[in-house]
């Protein structure tokens, strides 16, 4: 479960990185973009930031829960990794 959350967080981070480039382009050349395009970029940015925060909280909660319960099992594939 934590792995899936981390994967989703990674995807959100990649999308946010792409939006940073787009926001930088808008800042450099605002005349090249319509107000609608700018609003859409900002909407996506806010949505992804909220998603990222929720995912980070979920990961923190899962890790805390695993530590508190002592339920930190590791699959055989992970145990043998690097052997």
C-alpha positions, 0 to 999 in steps of 0.5 A: 500500500505504501508503495502505491502511495509513493508511486502516485506521489512521484507521478504528482511530482512529475506533473508539478515539475512540468507545470513549473516549466509552463508557469515559467513560460507564461511568466516570460511571455504572458501575451502568448497565453489566453486568460483561460489557458493561464487559469487552467494551469493555475487550477491544475497546479492547485489540484496537484498541490492538494493531491500531493499534500494528501498523498504525503499525509497518507504515507506518513499515516501508513508509516506511523501505523506500521511503526506503532503496530510493529507490522513491518513485513518485507516480502522475500523479493525485497529481502533478497534484493542486492544479494 
